[in-house]
Amino acid sequence: MRQRIFFGNASTLGLVCITLGYEDIKTLEKIVLEAPPEKVIIDIDLKEIIYGSITTDFSIPESTRGSLLNGSYDSLYLLLENMDKIQQTEAELEYSFHIEE
């Protein structure tokens, strides 16, 4: 349960959370310990991790992958992109809430 909560919160912040098989994790761990200066590339589009000459596939929910690729993981982005729909819905409500300065 905690992993799902962490995953959801981290993804909402734009952090990449992926799933690897146990053997892949152990292989990457060994390589990283042996050659720490190498870059780790997480290719969200291809769902691959590239570390030196090693490439391995990973899992990520498609909805999360899509939101990371198009930037919609950010709820503020979604609000701003849909401001016209929000204002239209507000205008159609029987009540309105405005804060006056």
N, CA, C and O atoms as CSV, one atom per row, in Angstrom:
chain,resi,resn,atom,element,x,y,z
A,1,MET,N,N,0.826,-1.193,0.000
A,1,MET,CA,C,0.000,0.000,0.000
A,1,MET,C,C,0.873,1.261,0.000
A,1,MET,O,O,0.598,2.204,-0.741
A,2,ARG,N,N,1.919,1.278,0.825
A,2,ARG,CA,C,2.783,2.449,0.894
A,2,ARG,C,C,3.460,2.740,-0.437
A,2,ARG,O,O,3.657,3.898,-0.807
A,3,GLN,N,N,3.820,1.660,-1.161
A,3,GLN,CA,C,4.472,1.856,-2.449
A,3,GLN,C,C,3.526,2.558,-3.428
A,3,GLN,O,O,3.957,3.421,-4.193
A,4,ARG,N,N,2.247,2.196,-3.407
A,4,ARG,CA,C,1.284,2.823,-4.315
A,4,ARG,C,C,1.082,4.291,-3.972
A,4,ARG,O,O,0.954,5.129,-4.864
A,5,ILE,N,N,1.052,4.601,-2.678
A,5,ILE,CA,C,0.908,5.995,-2.259
A,5,ILE,C,C,2.133,6.790,-2.689
A,5,ILE,O,O,2.008,7.890,-3.229
A,6,PHE,N,N,3.324,6.229,-2.447
A,6,PHE,CA,C,4.554,6.898,-2.877
A,6,PHE,C,C,4.551,7.089,-4.386
A,6,PHE,O,O,4.847,8.180,-4.874
A,7,PHE,N,N,4.219,6.041,-5.127
A,7,PHE,CA,C,4.201,6.105,-6.580
A,7,PHE,C,C,3.262,7.211,-7.063
A,7,PHE,O,O,3.627,8.009,-7.927
A,8,GLY,N,N,2.066,7.252,-6.510
A,8,GLY,CA,C,1.099,8.272,-6.918
A,8,GLY,C,C,1.576,9.677,-6.608
A,8,GLY,O,O,1.479,10.569,-7.450
A,9,ASN,N,N,2.092,9.879,-5.402
A,9,ASN,CA,C,2.580,11.202,-5.020
A,9,ASN,C,C,3.786,11.611,-5.853
A,9,ASN,O,O,3.856,12.747,-6.322
A,10,ALA,N,N,4.730,10.708,-6.042
A,10,ALA,CA,C,5.940,11.015,-6.804
A,10,ALA,C,C,5.600,11.316,-8.260
A,10,ALA,O,O,6.150,12.251,-8.841
A,11,SER,N,N,4.712,10.544,-8.847
A,11,SER,CA,C,4.330,10.754,-10.244
A,11,SER,C,C,3.641,12.097,-10.436
A,11,SER,O,O,3.826,12.752,-11.462
A,12,THR,N,N,2.849,12.507,-9.454
A,12,THR,CA,C,2.176,13.796,-9.513
A,12,THR,C,C,3.181,14.949,-9.512
A,12,THR,O,O,2.900,16.028,-10.036
A,13,LEU,N,N,4.344,14.714,-8.924
A,13,LEU,CA,C,5.404,15.726,-8.906
A,13,LEU,C,C,6.304,15.658,-10.135
A,13,LEU,O,O,7.205,16.481,-10.294
A,14,GLY,N,N,6.063,14.683,-11.000
A,14,GLY,CA,C,6.870,14.546,-12.202
A,14,GLY,C,C,8.080,13.655,-12.030
A,14,GLY,O,O,8.939,13.604,-12.911
A,15,LEU,N,N,8.166,12.949,-10.910
A,15,LEU,CA,C,9.266,12.009,-10.716
A,15,LEU,C,C,8.954,10.714,-11.457
A,15,LEU,O,O,7.813,10.250,-11.466
A,16,VAL,N,N,9.961,10.147,-12.066
A,16,VAL,CA,C,9.776,8.923,-12.843
A,16,VAL,C,C,9.883,7.715,-11.913
A,16,VAL,O,O,10.932,7.481,-11.313
A,17,CYS,N,N,8.817,6.963,-11.798
A,17,CYS,CA,C,8.791,5.736,-10.991
A,17,CYS,C,C,8.532,4.569,-11.938
A,17,CYS,O,O,7.538,4.545,-12.664
A,18,ILE,N,N,9.436,3.617,-11.913
A,18,ILE,CA,C,9.351,2.488,-12.834
A,18,ILE,C,C,9.455,1.187,-12.060
A,18,ILE,O,O,9.825,1.173,-10.886
A,19,THR,N,N,9.124,0.091,-12.735
A,19,THR,CA,C,9.226,-1.234,-12.144
A,19,THR,C,C,10.178,-2.068,-12.988
A,19,THR,O,O,10.070,-2.130,-14.212
A,20,LEU,N,N,11.119,-2.711,-12.292
A,20,LEU,CA,C,12.075,-3.620,-12.936
A,20,LEU,C,C,11.972,-4.977,-12.273
A,20,LEU,O,O,11.583,-5.082,-11.109
A,21,GLY,N,N,12.318,-6.006,-13.010
A,21,GLY,CA,C,12.396,-7.339,-12.432
A,21,GLY,C,C,13.585,-7.441,-11.485
A,21,GLY,O,O,14.533,-6.662,-11.583
A,22,TYR,N,N,13.531,-8.383,-10.588
A,22,TYR,CA,C,14.573,-8.568,-9.578
A,22,TYR,C,C,15.953,-8.741,-10.215
A,22,TYR,O,O,16.916,-8.109,-9.780
A,23,GLU,N,N,16.057,-9.580,-11.228
A,23,GLU,CA,C,17.352,-9.823,-11.876
A,23,GLU,C,C,17.901,-8.559,-12.526
A,23,GLU,O,O,19.101,-8.293,-12.455
A,24,ASP,N,N,17.025,-7.776,-13.160
A,24,ASP,CA,C,17.466,-6.521,-13.760
A,24,ASP,C,C,17.976,-5.546,-12.700
A,24,ASP,O,O,18.968,-4.849,-12.912
A,25,ILE,N,N,17.295,-5.503,-11.568
A,25,ILE,CA,C,17.730,-4.627,-10.479
A,25,ILE,C,C,19.107,-5.052,-9.983
A,25,ILE,O,O,19.989,-4.214,-9.794
A,26,LYS,N,N,19.287,-6.333,-9.778
A,26,LYS,CA,C,20.589,-6.832,-9.293
A,26,LYS,C,C,21.696,-6.549,-10.316
A,26,LYS,O,O,22.800,-6.162,-9.934
A,27,THR,N,N,21.414,-6.735,-11.602
A,27,THR,CA,C,22.402,-6.464,-12.646
A,27,THR,C,C,22.781,-4.984,-12.654
A,27,THR,O,O,23.964,-4.644,-12.687
A,28,LEU,N,N,21.778,-4.104,-12.625
A,28,LEU,CA,C,22.061,-2.670,-12.611
A,28,LEU,C,C,22.810,-2.266,-11.349
A,28,LEU,O,O,23.725,-1.444,-11.403
A,29,GLU,N,N,22.430,-2.835,-10.225
A,29,GLU,CA,C,23.108,-2.535,-8.966
A,29,GLU,C,C,24.592,-2.896,-9.071
A,29,GLU,O,O,25.454,-2.115,-8.668
A,30,LYS,N,N,24.880,-4.058,-9.603
A,30,LYS,CA,C,26.270,-4.508,-9.743
A,30,LYS,C,C,27.054,-3.572,-10.666
A,30,LYS,O,O,28.176,-3.178,-10.348
A,31,ILE,N,N,26.468,-3.226,-11.789
A,31,ILE,CA,C,27.141,-2.354,-12.747
A,31,ILE,C,C,27.389,-0.968,-12.144
A,31,ILE,O,O,28.475,-0.408,-12.293
A,32,VAL,N,N,26.382,-0.420,-11.467
A,32,VAL,CA,C,26.522,0.910,-10.859
A,32,VAL,C,C,27.618,0.907,-9.803
A,32,VAL,O,O,28.388,1.863,-9.709
A,33,LEU,N,N,27.696,-0.149,-9.011
A,33,LEU,CA,C,28.740,-0.230,-7.989
A,33,LEU,C,C,30.134,-0.350,-8.612
A,33,LEU,O,O,31.112,0.151,-8.057
A,34,GLU,N,N,30.220,-1.010,-9.753
A,34,GLU,CA,C,31.513,-1.186,-10.421
A,34,GLU,C,C,31.933,0.048,-11.224
A,34,GLU,O,O,33.127,0.318,-11.353
A,35,ALA,N,N,30.980,0.790,-11.758
A,35,ALA,CA,C,31.294,1.953,-12.599
A,35,ALA,C,C,30.362,3.120,-12.274
A,35,ALA,O,O,29.535,3.496,-13.105
A,36,PRO,N,N,30.484,3.697,-11.077
A,36,PRO,CA,C,29.540,4.741,-10.654
A,36,PRO,C,C,29.479,6.003,-11.519
A,36,PRO,O,O,28.432,6.651,-11.535
A,37,PRO,N,N,30.533,6.388,-12.237
A,37,PRO,CA,C,30.419,7.638,-13.001
A,37,PRO,C,C,29.543,7.546,-14.257
A,37,PRO,O,O,29.202,8.573,-14.845
A,38,GLU,N,N,29.181,6.343,-14.669
A,38,GLU,CA,C,28.349,6.193,-15.866
A,38,GLU,C,C,26.990,6.872,-15.662
A,38,GLU,O,O,26.463,6.912,-14.550
A,39,LYS,N,N,26.438,7.403,-16.757
A,39,LYS,CA,C,25.097,7.987,-16.714
A,39,LYS,C,C,24.057,6.873,-16.798
A,39,LYS,O,O,24.250,5.878,-17.496
A,40,VAL,N,N,22.971,7.052,-16.087
A,40,VAL,CA,C,21.808,6.176,-16.216
A,40,VAL,C,C,20.766,6.969,-16.992
A,40,VAL,O,O,20.369,8.057,-16.578
A,41,ILE,N,N,20.333,6.427,-18.103
A,41,ILE,CA,C,19.321,7.095,-18.929
A,41,ILE,C,C,18.028,6.305,-18.812
A,41,ILE,O,O,17.991,5.106,-19.089
A,42,ILE,N,N,16.973,6.985,-18.401
A,42,ILE,CA,C,15.648,6.375,-18.343
A,42,ILE,C,C,14.854,6.960,-19.497
A,42,ILE,O,O,14.428,8.114,-19.448
A,43,ASP,N,N,14.658,6.165,-20.526
A,43,ASP,CA,C,13.936,6.598,-21.724
A,43,ASP,C,C,12.462,6.233,-21.549
A,43,ASP,O,O,12.063,5.085,-21.748
A,44,ILE,N,N,11.666,7.230,-21.174
A,44,ILE,CA,C,10.246,6.994,-20.905
A,44,ILE,C,C,9.515,6.615,-22.184
A,44,ILE,O,O,8.619,5.771,-22.171
A,45,ASP,N,N,9.898,7.239,-23.282
A,45,ASP,CA,C,9.229,6.971,-24.551
A,45,ASP,C,C,9.390,5.509,-24.962
A,45,ASP,O,O,8.416,4.862,-25.347
A,46,LEU,N,N,10.623,4.983,-24.882
A,46,LEU,CA,C,10.884,3.595,-25.287
A,46,LEU,C,C,10.738,2.595,-24.141
A,46,LEU,O,O,10.807,1.388,-24.369
A,47,LYS,N,N,10.537,3.075,-22.919
A,47,LYS,CA,C,10.448,2.250,-21.709
A,47,LYS,C,C,11.708,1.386,-21.545
A,47,LYS,O,O,11.644,0.170,-21.366
A,48,GLU,N,N,12.865,2.080,-21.616
A,48,GLU,CA,C,14.156,1.409,-21.471
A,48,GLU,C,C,15.060,2.181,-20.518
A,48,GLU,O,O,15.001,3.408,-20.431
A,49,ILE,N,N,15.889,1.440,-19.814
A,49,ILE,CA,C,16.982,2.023,-19.024
A,49,ILE,C,C,18.263,1.685,-19.765
A,49,ILE,O,O,18.491,0.541,-20.157
A,50,ILE,N,N,19.089,2.696,-19.950
A,50,ILE,CA,C,20.372,2.501,-20.622
A,50,ILE,C,C,21.475,2.907,-19.642
A,50,ILE,O,O,21.490,4.024,-19.124
A,51,TYR,N,N,22.375,1.993,-19.410
A,51,TYR,CA,C,23.495,2.243,-18.513
A,51,TYR,C,C,24.747,1.678,-19.168
A,51,TYR,O,O,24.969,0.467,-19.167
A,52,GLY,N,N,25.566,2.571,-19.728
A,52,GLY,CA,C,26.730,2.097,-20.457
A,52,GLY,C,C,26.268,1.274,-21.652
A,52,GLY,O,O,25.503,1.758,-22.486
A,53,SER,N,N,26.729,0.039,-21.733
A,53,SER,CA,C,26.363,-0.836,-22.857
A,53,SER,C,C,25.140,-1.704,-22.546
A,53,SER,O,O,24.727,-2.507,-23.382
A,54,ILE,N,N,24.569,-1.552,-21.371
A,54,ILE,CA,C,23.421,-2.362,-20.946
A,54,ILE,C,C,22.121,-1.596,-21.218
A,54,ILE,O,O,21.999,-0.417,-20.883
A,55,THR,N,N,21.168,-2.277,-21.823
A,55,THR,CA,C,19.831,-1.721,-22.029
A,55,THR,C,C,18.829,-2.748,-21.519
A,55,THR,O,O,18.912,-3.929,-21.855
A,56,THR,N,N,17.887,-2.292,-20.711
A,56,THR,CA,C,16.857,-3.198,-20.200
A,56,THR,C,C,15.510,-2.490,-20.208
A,56,THR,O,O,15.438,-1.273,-20.037
A,57,ASP,N,N,14.462,-3.244,-20.405
A,57,ASP,CA,C,13.105,-2.698,-20.418
A,57,ASP,C,C,12.585,-2.552,-19.001
A,57,ASP,O,O,13.005,-3.271,-18.094
A,58,PHE,N,N,11.668,-1.617,-18.819
A,58,PHE,CA,C,11.002,-1.459,-17.528
A,58,PHE,C,C,9.509,-1.321,-17.741
A,58,PHE,O,O,9.045,-1.127,-18.864
A,59,SER,N,N,8.760,-1.423,-16.654
A,59,SER,CA,C,7.307,-1.255,-16.702
A,59,SER,C,C,6.933,0.070,-16.065
A,59,SER,O,O,7.562,0.526,-15.109
A,60,ILE,N,N,5.905,0.669,-16.611
A,60,ILE,CA,C,5.328,1.893,-16.055
A,60,ILE,C,C,3.878,1.935,-16.534
A,60,ILE,O,O,3.615,1.645,-17.701
A,61,PRO,N,N,2.938,2.287,-15.668
A,61,PRO,CA,C,1.550,2.369,-16.141
A,61,PRO,C,C,1.446,3.331,-17.330
A,61,PRO,O,O,2.052,4.403,-17.323
A,62,GLU,N,N,0.690,2.947,-18.327
A,62,GLU,CA,C,0.600,3.748,-19.547
A,62,GLU,C,C,0.063,5.148,-19.274
A,62,GLU,O,O,0.497,6.110,-19.907
A,63,SER,N,N,-0.871,5.271,-18.344
A,63,SER,CA,C,-1.407,6.602,-18.033
A,63,SER,C,C,-0.327,7.501,-17.430
A,63,SER,O,O,-0.263,8.693,-17.730
A,64,THR,N,N,0.516,6.923,-16.583
A,64,THR,CA,C,1.610,7.692,-15.986
A,64,THR,C,C,2.645,8.053,-17.038
A,64,THR,O,O,3.127,9.185,-17.087
A,65,ARG,N,N,2.979,7.098,-17.869
A,65,ARG,CA,C,3.945,7.340,-18.952
A,65,ARG,C,C,3.464,8.473,-19.845
A,65,ARG,O,O,4.220,9.394,-20.158
A,66,GLY,N,N,2.199,8.399,-20.252
A,66,GLY,CA,C,1.634,9.436,-21.117
A,66,GLY,C,C,1.645,10.807,-20.468
A,66,GLY,O,O,1.960,11.802,-21.121
A,67,SER,N,N,1.302,10.868,-19.189
A,67,SER,CA,C,1.264,12.165,-18.512
A,67,SER,C,C,2.666,12.752,-18.340
A,67,SER,O,O,2.834,13.971,-18.369
A,68,LEU,N,N,3.677,11.890,-18.162
A,68,LEU,CA,C,5.051,12.386,-18.084
A,68,LEU,C,C,5.527,12.886,-19.449
A,68,LEU,O,O,6.238,13.887,-19.528
A,69,LEU,N,N,5.144,12.205,-20.502
A,69,LEU,CA,C,5.568,12.597,-21.845
A,69,LEU,C,C,4.915,13.897,-22.312
A,69,LEU,O,O,5.543,14.691,-23.013
A,70,ASN,N,N,3.659,14.116,-21.927
A,70,ASN,CA,C,2.984,15.330,-22.414
A,70,ASN,C,C,2.882,16.439,-21.371
A,70,ASN,O,O,2.340,17.507,-21.654
A,71,GLY,N,N,3.400,16.192,-20.163
A,71,GLY,CA,C,3.420,17.228,-19.133
A,71,GLY,C,C,2.148,17.358,-18.334
A,71,GLY,O,O,2.043,18.241,-17.484
A,72,SER,N,N,1.177,16.500,-18.585
A,72,SER,CA,C,-0.110,16.641,-17.892
A,72,SER,C,C,-0.113,16.055,-16.486
A,72,SER,O,O,-1.153,16.065,-15.827
A,73,TYR,N,N,1.027,15.539,-16.004
A,73,TYR,CA,C,1.109,15.068,-14.621
A,73,TYR,C,C,0.887,16.220,-13.650
A,73,TYR,O,O,0.512,16.007,-12.497
A,74,ASP,N,N,1.117,17.421,-14.114
A,74,ASP,CA,C,1.021,18.614,-13.277
A,74,ASP,C,C,-0.428,19.103,-13.264
A,74,ASP,O,O,-0.948,19.522,-14.298
A,75,SER,N,N,-1.082,19.051,-12.101
A,75,SER,CA,C,-2.490,19.441,-12.028
A,75,SER,C,C,-2.687,20.916,-12.355
A,75,SER,O,O,-3.741,21.295,-12.868
A,76,LEU,N,N,-1.699,21.748,-12.070
A,76,LEU,CA,C,-1.800,23.158,-12.435
A,76,LEU,C,C,-1.833,23.304,-13.961
A,76,LEU,O,O,-2.572,24.131,-14.497
A,77,TYR,N,N,-1.034,22.503,-14.644
A,77,TYR,CA,C,-1.039,22.476,-16.110
A,77,TYR,C,C,-2.446,22.160,-16.617
A,77,TYR,O,O,-2.954,22.821,-17.523
A,78,LEU,N,N,-3.067,21.144,-16.023
A,78,LEU,CA,C,-4.411,20.751,-16.456
A,78,LEU,C,C,-5.419,21.866,-16.213
A,78,LEU,O,O,-6.275,22.124,-17.059
A,79,LEU,N,N,-5.323,22.530,-15.059
A,79,LEU,CA,C,-6.233,23.632,-14.765
A,79,LEU,C,C,-6.061,24.768,-15.769
A,79,LEU,O,O,-7.043,25.291,-16.295
A,80,LEU,N,N,-4.819,25.145,-16.030
A,80,LEU,CA,C,-4.566,26.247,-16.951
A,80,LEU,C,C,-4.985,25.901,-18.386
A,80,LEU,O,O,-5.497,26.758,-19.107
A,81,GLU,N,N,-4.771,24.665,-18.791
A,81,GLU,CA,C,-5.140,24.237,-20.131
A,81,GLU,C,C,-6.661,24.203,-20.319
A,81,GLU,O,O,-7.157,24.299,-21.441
A,82,ASN,N,N,-7.386,24.066,-19.219
A,82,ASN,CA,C,-8.840,23.942,-19.303
A,82,ASN,C,C,-9.568,25.129,-18.677
A,82,ASN,O,O,-10.729,25.016,-18.283
A,83,MET,N,N,-8.884,26.260,-18.590
A,83,MET,CA,C,-9.471,27.428,-17.931
A,83,MET,C,C,-10.789,27.846,-18.582
A,83,MET,O,O,-11.721,28.228,-17.874
A,84,ASP,N,N,-10.890,27.784,-19.912
A,84,ASP,CA,C,-12.136,28.177,-20.571
A,84,ASP,C,C,-13.292,27.259,-20.171
A,84,ASP,O,O,-14.413,27.730,-19.978
A,85,LYS,N,N,-13.035,25.975,-20.046
A,85,LYS,CA,C,-14.074,25.027,-19.624
A,85,LYS,C,C,-14.460,25.268,-18.166
A,85,LYS,O,O,-15.631,25.161,-17.802
A,86,ILE,N,N,-13.480,25.589,-17.347
A,86,ILE,CA,C,-13.745,25.870,-15.932
A,86,ILE,C,C,-14.625,27.108,-15.807
A,86,ILE,O,O,-15.600,27.105,-15.055
A,87,GLN,N,N,-14.286,28.160,-16.536
A,87,GLN,CA,C,-15.072,29.396,-16.478
A,87,GLN,C,C,-16.468,29.188,-17.031
A,87,GLN,O,O,-17.428,29.765,-16.521
A,88,GLN,N,N,-16.597,28.371,-18.068
A,88,GLN,CA,C,-17.914,28.077,-18.630
A,88,GLN,C,C,-18.765,27.326,-17.604
A,88,GLN,O,O,-19.938,27.646,-17.414
A,89,THR,N,N,-18.179,26.339,-16.953
A,89,THR,CA,C,-18.904,25.579,-15.929
A,89,THR,C,C,-19.311,26.487,-14.783
A,89,THR,O,O,-20.433,26.404,-14.283
A,90,GLU,N,N,-18.394,27.355,-14.369
A,90,GLU,CA,C,-18.712,28.290,-13.284
A,90,GLU,C,C,-19.879,29.191,-13.661
A,90,GLU,O,O,-20.754,29.451,-12.834
A,91,ALA,N,N,-19.900,29.665,-14.893
A,91,ALA,CA,C,-20.977,30.551,-15.350
A,91,ALA,C,C,-22.329,29.834,-15.366
A,91,ALA,O,O,-23.372,30.470,-15.217
A,92,GLU,N,N,-22.311,28.526,-15.545
A,92,GLU,CA,C,-23.549,27.751,-15.612
A,92,GLU,C,C,-24.067,27.342,-14.237
A,92,GLU,O,O,-25.188,26.846,-14.128
A,93,LEU,N,N,-23.284,27.539,-13.200
A,93,LEU,CA,C,-23.707,27.169,-11.850
A,93,LEU,C,C,-24.752,28.145,-11.325
A,93,LEU,O,O,-24.785,29.313,-11.712
A,94,GLU,N,N,-25.600,27.644,-10.441
A,94,GLU,CA,C,-26.618,28.501,-9.849
A,94,GLU,C,C,-26.022,29.430,-8.801
A,94,GLU,O,O,-26.650,30.409,-8.400
A,95,TYR,N,N,-24.836,29.126,-8.371
A,95,TYR,CA,C,-24.150,29.967,-7.386
A,95,TYR,C,C,-22.758,30.266,-7.918
A,95,TYR,O,O,-22.262,29.598,-8.825
A,96,SER,N,N,-22.152,31.267,-7.345
A,96,SER,CA,C,-20.799,31.635,-7.759
A,96,SER,C,C,-20.023,32.045,-6.529
A,96,SER,O,O,-20.583,32.612,-5.591
A,97,PHE,N,N,-18.758,31.764,-6.532
A,97,PHE,CA,C,-17.898,32.104,-5.395
A,97,PHE,C,C,-16.751,32.945,-5.916
A,97,PHE,O,O,-15.929,32.470,-6.699
A,98,HIS,N,N,-16.695,34.161,-5.494
A,98,HIS,CA,C,-15.616,35.061,-5.907
A,98,HIS,C,C,-14.989,35.673,-4.670
A,98,HIS,O,O,-15.688,36.036,-3.724
A,99,ILE,N,N,-13.698,35.784,-4.679
A,99,ILE,CA,C,-12.982,36.479,-3.604
A,99,ILE,C,C,-12.629,37.861,-4.127
A,99,ILE,O,O,-11.931,37.996,-5.132
A,100,GLU,N,N,-13.105,38.863,-3.453
A,100,GLU,CA,C,-12.808,40.232,-3.863
A,100,GLU,C,C,-11.669,40.760,-3.017
A,100,GLU,O,O,-11.592,40.524,-1.811
A,101,GLU,N,N,-10.808,41.468,-3.673
A,101,GLU,CA,C,-9.660,42.046,-2.955
A,101,GLU,C,C,-10.020,43.361,-2.333
A,101,GLU,O,O,-9.179,43.990,-1.690
